[in-house]
């Protein structure tokens, strides 16, 4: 794997913007942050051009109704307000909000603002899922 110098520099800027000394990688190789009360967002360096953001939303409901299915599928459309992020499910059936963002479009404070927006969207999606249950 090539060195991810730009990725590491952006993560260092993010740590500084958050008032932290550093943001070390966890066992999965990503940086895991808790935004707000309980929204976890992980960041992974991909190729020193893009950063992968992953945030678990909730367990995929066993019997989602039409409205919830439509809501989740709309989040993946080209004109979704949540672009460039999408909704998917991991192999354990957990819905995740994820996206790839270009490193060169962010500095530390800008990435911190994006993470706040991602966390807000995840909280909103959790609310929609809970309301449909």
C-alpha positions, 0 to 999 in steps of 0.5 A, a space after each residue: 500500500 502506498 504511503 498516505 501522506 495527504 490523508 495523514 496530514 488531513 487527519 492531523 488537521 482534523 485532530 487540531 480542529 477538534 482540539 485533540 493532540 492526535 487521532 490514532 488509527 484503531 485495529 481496523 486501520 481507521 480513525 473512529 470518532 464519536 460525534 455528539 452523544 452516540 454517533 460513531 463515524 470512522 474514517 479510512 484512507 483509501 488512496 491518498 486522494 479520497 477518504 472513506 467515511 462510514 457511520 453505522 445507522 441501525 439494524 436493518 428492520 426485519 420487515 421494513 414498510 414501503 415508506 421506510 424502504 422508499 426513504 432509504 432507497 431515495 438516499 442513494 439517488 444521484 440527486 439525494 441531499 445526502 450525496 456523496 454519501 449513500 446508505 448500505 448494509 454490512 454483512 451483519 445487517 447493520 445499515 451504514 451511511 457511507 461515502 468517499 470524499 476527495 481529500 483535496 476539497 477539505 482542510 481540518 475544520 472543513 472535515 470537522 463540519 462534514 463529520 457534524 453533518 454526517 452525524 446529524 444525518 445519521 441521527 435523522 435516519 435513526 429517527 426515521 427507522 425508529 418511527 417506522 418500527 
